[in-house]
């Protein structure tokens, strides 16, 4: 390429001359440190005004408030108290590793918070997030410096990656950033696997250990990362000139390195994966035409919109009013440039090089449902949570366009024109005429989120103007001016996404959230007995802020599969939340639900499962505290009780009536499967039931009283399981509404006894007549096998290291 100084006009300004001066060399370490500091300061600058309004506590909206903050608070308190096995404070109970490995348990950012006291958690959430953004920019910088020729290109590319639309769209799912932040480093170690050092050996340890770390951080994201690494190898790394034998050797090297990393994580990840088996969100896979075509006609437009323009914050839609993208994580908008830098790279570089191949393949994967679903193990739910991986390459190509802004000026302008046209077309679609539910004429984008529609249109206009200024004037300026200009665009993008979500919760609601949950006390005074409560739909996870409170309502995806089985059998939907229908008084009785807590500080238009408080039979208002009304269940049954008779699952399912009508039978009879019937029939009478033998309300009350009389005299839950004292009038089974898991071992008076799975998902043990101590000890399911996996992984890792050390290679493969 000819020298740039030969092509510029004779009369140039000092700023234009400065732009042509060669960049001073900056080491990778120094450049990475700069990326870290700038990214941290950007997020801090964006967040501080909000923190001032909420006295230092970051309150966002949606899942961040009702999941991320409670999860951090709950798990932080548990671990600092020495609890790490069984968690009684999440749903009906479950292991810590099973419930929280998808969320934050494997996050190095979460573990850093253990350095702080429990009371500090609400105050450091924003700063932990700032740290995630800083690490994200740092690792992206390290990756981009490998492929870009200048510090400025890598710096601005890394910042555009860290503050891209995707990061803002999934900010509400704060734990997503844990995987995103370290992914560029993972990709670097993957590249190193195929390089030879001067001594003839390969860097294999880094890839193996990063596989282990990324799997521990989030197993769901790890699946998608593995798919992307396959694409990345064949599109970017593979040297086909050396023949397929060399390619197959590379594939084998990556396979065994990855296998070693996965096995190393076995002791942690296998108990975690056990909890995904019964999850309804994972059991549904794509079938039929859904494999090749999206069912929603606006899917393609939605993808284009969220790539070219600022994406909607998760949970909301604006311009196109689509349902598919509410929780998909779709978005790949790059601050200021949008797709103009990527388009410029395609136009400037002829032919199909490795980065074009990568972007092209990812585009195909995004548009074909079955390929897109590979990143989510073929789940039928539409997710685009993998977009951050091609986004890394797209941000790097945009960094290329910045560092080559003079040579590729014409191509960047063409890219900018494309962005402006596409943005205008999509924005016009957002204001197409439509009818609302009342038949009134409105615009399409205003059907649900008018405020977000306006903010996106305003942001688009501002960014289009900024892009116009860049391609006509700013690109000629000095490196410092261009850097400041792009950083300013990153700040504006981050602020728009941040405050679009922040304003969704009004100031009064935030103040009440702080008063009732974050800093609030439990409205129930503990009395030394074990029981469960439940809350309004809007306040699912509030009990996680209160000490020693157990709730049947929760908002969490990962719970024991036996809990899913129970709700499925009862025909109560259980996807991400637990909330029995109001009429299910039988389910509440056997779950030891003693109190129902409603929030009287806010009028809720739809309380969800509480359609009509009069349907909640035999609940009495017993108090009011801190804005909560407290209702007590007069049919409450303490934990650990016996039944007079049983029916089989087949008999229960064969009753020709609704699940709601059968609900009261739950307190009258224990339901057993065919395998356990013979053992149960030895001590419990088999009952015959039909649709005509459903208990009346009066009968139900007397049944619950009988169950109370049979209840254990003491019940104590612990991190390692639970113990109970039973006084048995005769030999019988004692039922515990604790989710059945293989990890439990039961003992009666110190002697091990078998556990049966009762009433579709709970546990019962046979106890002789008289006074007895019942003990359930817990070890996470799959832990033993997982330990063997880790040992095997360690051996495989050692073999790989020894082989690498003993093997000398003459050639040198490069990833450039």
C-alpha positions, -999 to 999 in steps of 0.1 A, spaced: 0 0 0 13 34 -9 25 57 19 -4 77 33 16 110 34 19 108 -4 -19 108 -9 -30 136 14 -35 171 1 -7 196 5 -24 220 28 -36 202 60 -43 214 95 -22 206 125 -49 182 138 -50 164 105 -12 162 104 -13 148 140 -37 121 129 -12 109 103 17 107 128 26 71 138 12 60 171 37 57 200 42 20 209 22 8 239 29 -25 256 0 -50 259 1 -48 297 0 -10 297 -28 -9 271 -48 -35 290 -45 -15 321 -57 16 303 -87 -4 290 -95 -16 325 -94 19 341 -114 36 313 -141 10 313 -144 10 351 -146 48 351 -173 48 323 -196 25 342 -189 44 374 -197 77 358 -230 63 344 -240 47 377 -231 73 403 -261 96 396 -285 67 402 -265 56 433 -269 91 448 -306 89 444 -308 55 463 -282 62 490 -255 41 475 -276 10 467 -280 2 430 -316 -6 422 -322 -14 386 -354 -32 374 -369 -67 369 -347 -97 374 -318 -77 388 -339 -65 417 -358 -97 423 -330 -122 415 -295 -108 414 -296 -87 446 -315 -114 467 -292 -141 453 -260 -122 462 -274 -114 496 -286 -149 504 -256 -169 491 -231 -144 505 -247 -147 540 -248 -185 537 -212 -190 527 -199 -166 553 -219 -186 579 -202 -218 568 -232 -232 549 -225 -248 516 -245 -281 513 -283 -278 516 -302 -246 512 -335 -243 530 -341 -207 520 -345 -213 482 -379 -226 471 -388 -259 489 -351 -266 494 -321 -277 473 -284 -278 472 -264 -246 470 -244 -258 441 -275 -271 422 -296 -239 427 -269 -213 422 -242 -227 399 -262 -213 369 -263 -179 386 -234 -167 407 -218 -196 427 -190 -201 402 -184 -165 395 -150 -152 406 -166 -117 410 -191 -131 435 -163 -148 455 -145 -114 458 -176 -101 477 -169 -126 505 -141 -102 515 -169 -78 526 -195 -81 554 -231 -91 547 -243 -55 552 -219 -43 524 -235 -64 497 -262 -39 486 -236 -11 484 -210 -30 463 -233 -44 436 -227 -15 413 -189 -16 419 -188 -53 412 -205 -47 379 -181 -19 371 -153 -44 378 -170 -69 353 -171 -42 326 -134 -34 333 -123 -70 331 -144 -74 299 -126 -45 283 -92 -57 295 -96 -93 281 -110 -80 249 -80 -57 245 -56 -85 250 -74 -105 223 -76 -76 199 -40 -66 202 -32 -100 187 -50 -91 155 -49 -53 152 -17 -33 145 -23 -4 169 -30 3 205 -58 27 197 -76 2 175 -75 -24 202 -84 0 230 -114 15 212 -125 -20 200 -124 -34 235 -144 -5 249 -170 -8 221 -173 -45 230 -176 -38 267 -203 -11 262 -221 -27 232 -258 -30 231 -256 -67 242 -240 -58 275 -267 -32 282 -295 -55 271 -285 -83 295 -274 -60 324 -306 -71 342 -292 -106 341 -261 -95 359 -245 -130 360 -243 -132 322 -214 -107 324 -194 -132 344 -190 -155 314 -187 -126 288 -159 -109 308 -135 -138 305 -145 -152 271 -119 -132 252 -92 -147 274 -107 -182 268 -104 -175 230 -68 -164 234 -59 -197 251 -78 -216 223 -56 -198 197 -25 -207 217 -34 -243 216 -25 -243 179 7 -223 181 42 -236 186 66 -218 209 103 -215 201 111 -246 221 87 -266 200 60 -270 226 24 -257 228 6 -237 254 -19 -263 264 -23 -257 301 -40 -224 297 -67 -238 275 -74 -267 298 -76 -245 329 -98 -219 311 -122 -247 300 -125 -257 337 -130 -221 348 -155 -212 321 -175 -244 328 -176 -235 365 -186 -199 359 -217 -209 339 -224 -243 323 -251 -229 301 -228 -203 285 -200 -229 282 -222 -250 259 -225 -221 235 -188 -213 238 -179 -248 228 -201 -244 197 -184 -211 189 -149 -225 193 -157 -251 167 -169 -224 143 -139 -202 152 -114 -230 145 -128 -239 110 -134 -202 100 -103 -185 115 -76 -209 126 -76 -240 104 -48 -241 79 -63 -261 51 -31 -259 30 -15 -284 53 -41 -310 45 -69 -326 65 -44 -347 85 -31 -315 101 -67 -303 107 -77 -336 123 -47 -335 146 -57 -300 157 -92 -312 164 -80 -341 184 -57 -317 204 -86 -294 212 -110 -323 220 -87 -339 246 -77 -306 260 -113 -296 264 -122 -330 278 -95 -327 304 -109 -293 314 -144 -305 316 -135 -335 337 -114 -314 361 -146 -295 369 -166 -327 375 -168 -325 413 -185 -291 410 -204 -293 377 -220 -328 379 -240 -319 411 -250 -287 393 -261 -304 361 -283 -328 381 -305 -299 388 -312 -292 352 -327 -326 344 -362 -318 353 -363 -282 342 -392 -277 318 -372 -250 300 -346 -275 290 -369 -305 283 -385 -288 253 -364 -291 221 -370 -278 185 -390 -301 163 -406 -301 128 -407 -268 109 -394 -249 139 -360 -265 130 -357 -245 98 -380 -215 101 -388 -191 129 -425 -191 138 -427 -153 143 -427 -134 110 -408 -104 124 -379 -125 136 -355 -114 108 -365 -77 113 -359 -81 150 -325 -94 146 -316 -67 121 -330 -40 144 -311 -52 175 -278 -54 156 -280 -21 137 -298 -1 165 -298 1 203 -315 -32 215 -344 -32 238 -336 -38 275 -345 -74 284 -381 -80 292 -394 -51 271 -400 -45 234 -406 -12 216 -403 -6 179 -414 -40 166 -434 -52 196 -421 -87 194 -426 -114 220 -397 -136 211 -369 -112 222 -382 -103 256 -356 -125 274 -335 -137 245 -305 -114 251 -306 -104 214 -284 -74 206 -251 -66 189 -252 -29 185 -217 -13 185 -215 22 200 -214 51 175 -205 29 145 -233 2 146 -224 -20 116 -206 6 96 -171 -5 107 -179 -42 99 -193 -32 65 -162 -11 58 -140 -41 65 -160 -62 41 -159 -36 14 -122 -27 18 -108 -63 19 -115 -82 -12 -123 -119 -11 -134 -140 19 -108 -139 46 -110 -155 80 -129 -127 97 -155 -125 69 -159 -163 71 -165 -160 108 -191 -133 105 -208 -150 76 -211 -183 94 -224 -166 125 -250 -148 104 -262 -181 90 -264 -196 125 -284 -166 137 -310 -169 109 -315 -207 110 -334 -218 141 -317 -252 146 -283 -237 142 -291 -209 166 -305 -234 191 -272 -253 191 -258 -226 214 -286 -235 239 -285 -273 235 -314 -272 210 -338 -257 235 -371 -247 219 -370 -213 236 -355 -186 213 -323 -173 228 -296 -151 213 -274 -150 244 -244 -162 223 -243 -129 203 -215 -116 225 -190 -140 208 -194 -128 172 -198 -93 187 -162 -96 199 -150 -100 163 -173 -73 151 -160 -48 177 -125 -58 166 -133 -51 130 -147 -18 140 -114 -11 158 -97 -19 125 -119 7 108 -108 33 133 -71 25 131 -74 26 93 -97 55 92 -78 74 65 -73 44 41 -108 31 46 -126 64 49 -147 58 17 -158 24 29 -167 36 64 -189 63 48 -207 37 27 -211 16 59 -225 47 77 -250 53 49 -262 17 51 -266 21 89 -286 53 85 -309 38 59 -316 6 79 -321 26 111 -346 49 93 -366 20 79 -368 2 113 -377 34 131 -405 40 106 -418 6 112 -420 15 149 -445 43 141 -467 23 117 -504 27 126 -519 0 148 -548 -5 172 -545 -11 209 -566 -34 230 -594 -9 232 -595 -5 194 -579 30 195 -556 41 168 -519 43 179 -485 34 166 -470 -1 166 -441 7 190 -464 24 215 -486 -7 221 -465 -17 251 -435 6 258 -441 41 245 -413 56 267 -387 31 254 -398 38 218 -392 75 223 -358 70 240 -347 46 212 -357 70 184 -340 99 201 -308 79 208 -308 67 171 -311 103 159 -283 114 181 -260 85 172 -267 90 134 -257 126 138 -226 116 157 -217 90 130 -223 116 103 -199 140 121 -173 112 124 -173 102 88 -172 138 76 -149 155 101 -138 137 132 -120 108 115 -94 134 103 -86 145 138 -58 134 160 -57 101 177 -66 117 211 -97 134 196 -109 103 179 -104 83 211 -123 108 232 -151 109 206 -156 71 206 -153 69 244 -180 96 246 -202 75 224 -196 45 247 -207 66 277 -238 77 259 -247 42 249 -241 28 284 -261 56 300 -291 52 277 -293 14 283 -287 19 320 -313 46 326 -339 30 303 -340 2 328 -335 23 359 -365 46 353 -388 16 350 -390 15 388 -402 48 403 -385 64 433 -413 55 458 -410 18 448 -373 19 452 -375 34 486 -400 7 497 -378 -20 483 -349 -7 504 -371 -4 535 -390 -37 532 -364 -60 517 -328 -49 515 -327 -33 549 -360 -47 562 -367 -72 589 -389 -103 585 -425 -95 592 -427 -129 610 -412 -133 644 -394 -167 647 -408 -190 673 -383 -219 670 -404 -241 648 -400 -249 611 -426 -236 587 -428 -220 553 -444 -188 542 -455 -174 508 -456 -139 493 -473 -119 467 -462 -125 431 -443 -92 429 -422 -100 460 -411 -136 454 -376 -135 467 -380 -109 495 -376 -137 521 -340 -141 510 -333 -109 528 -348 -121 560 -330 -144 584 -341 -180 587 -373 -176 566 -384 -204 543 -409 -197 515 -428 -218 490 -428 -189 465 -396 -182 446 -383 -168 414 -354 -191 403 -350 -215 374 -328 -241 389 -345 -262 416 -346 -300 422 -363 -319 394 -386 -335 420 -400 -301 428 -408 -297 391 -424 -332 391 -447 -323 420 -459 -291 403 -464 -309 370 -485 -336 386 -506 -310 404 -510 -292 370 -495 -260 385 -472 -243 359 -436 -241 371 -412 -225 347 -392 -199 365 -414 -192 395 -431 -212 422 -466 -199 431 -494 -224 437 -529 -214 427 -550 -197 453 -574 -226 455 -547 -252 462 -552 -254 500 -542 -291 501 -508 -284 485 -502 -255 510 -511 -278 539 -486 -306 531 -459 -280 522 -462 -267 558 -472 -232 545 -481 -213 577 -482 -177 567 -492 -157 536 -476 -123 533 -491 -95 512 -477 -61 505 -501 -33 513 -477 -5 503 -486 -9 466 -518 -15 447 -510 -43 423 -533 -46 393 -529 -83 390 -515 -103 419 -511 -134 398 -519 -165 416 -540 -147 442 -569 -141 419 -594 -137 448 -583 -136 484 -616 -153 493 -605 -184 475 -577 -188 500 -597 -207 525 -591 -207 563 -565 -179 563 -569 -153 590 -553 -119 592 -531 -120 623 -509 -89 620 -493 -61 600 -457 -51 600 -435 -29 578 -461 -26 552 -470 -63 550 -503 -79 559 -498 -113 576 -523 -141 572 -521 -174 591 -532 -207 576 -554 -225 601 -549 -257 582 -511 -255 586 -494 -289 592 -459 -289 608 -431 -306 590 -429 -344 593 -463 -362 597 -481 -394 589 -511 -404 568 -538 -430 576 -539 -444 541 -524 -442 507 -534 -442 470 -512 -449 440 -502 -424 414 -522 -442 388 -553 -440 410 -548 -403 416 -543 -396 379 -573 -417 371 -598 -397 391 -620 -380 365 -621 -345 379 -599 -314 378 -566 -311 396 -581 -283 417 -608 -307 429 -583 -334 437 -561 -309 456 -576 -317 491 -568 -354 487 -531 -344 492 -537 -339 529 -558 -371 532 -537 -397 515 -500 -402 507 -495 -409 470 -470 -436 462 -456 -451 429 -461 -487 419 -425 -497 429 -431 -487 465 -467 -498 470 -458 -532 483 -436 -518 511 -461 -491 520 -491 -515 521 -474 -534 549 -481 -506 574 -506 -483 557 -541 -490 544 -549 -487 507 -579 -465 500 -603 -464 471 -611 -430 458 -632 -415 430 -645 -381 418 -673 -386 444 -650 -389 474 -634 -355 474 -632 -340 509 -655 -311 517 -640 -280 533 -652 -292 567 -638 -326 562 -605 -311 549 -601 -291 582 -605 -323 603 -581 -341 580 -555 -314 585 -561 -316 623 -554 -353 622 -522 -348 603 -511 -322 629 -517 -347 657 -493 -371 639 -466 -345 633 -431 -348 646 -426 -332 680 -394 -316 668 -379 -307 634 -345 -291 629 -331 -282 595 -294 -278 590 -268 -274 563 -262 -311 563 -298 -322 562 -324 -324 590 -334 -343 621 -368 -349 636 -383 -365 668 -413 -387 661 -438 -402 686 -455 -430 666 -488 -445 678 -481 -474 654 -456 -483 627 -461 -460 598 -444 -438 572 -434 -403 581 -438 -378 552 -415 -348 548 -422 -322 521 -385 -320 513 -377 -325 476 -366 -360 469 -329 -364 460 -305 -393 457 -281 -373 479 -301 -379 510 -295 -409 533 -320 -416 561 -314 -430 596 -339 -440 622 -323 -442 656 -289 -444 639 -298 -472 616 -299 -465 579 -333 -469 563 -347 -466 528 -364 -435 515 -394 -437 492 -405 -409 468 -440 -399 480 -466 -376 465 -447 -371 433 -416 -355 446 -411 -357 484 -396 -381 509 -410 -406 534 -394 -431 557 -408 -461 576 -407 -455 614 -416 -481 641 -441 -475 669 -428 -454 698 -403 -425 703 -377 -423 676 -350 -399 661 -351 -395 624 -321 -381 607 -315 -372 570 -279 -366 560 -272 -348 527 -244 -350 502 -250 -333 468 -262 -358 442 -235 -367 418 -207 -355 440 -190 -389 444 -191 -395 406 -180 -359 401 -149 -364 422 -140 -395 401 -144 -373 370 -120 -347 385 -94 -373 393 -97 -387 357 -94 -351 344 -63 -345 365 -47 -377 351 -56 -367 315 -42 -332 321 -10 -347 334 -7 -370 303 -13 -340 280 14 -319 297 39 -348 297 32 -355 260 36 -318 252 68 -316 271 83 -347 254 72 -338 219 94 -315 198 79 -300 167 98 -285 139 71 -265 123 53 -235 137 16 -229 132 5 -193 135 -28 -176 141 -25 -141 127 
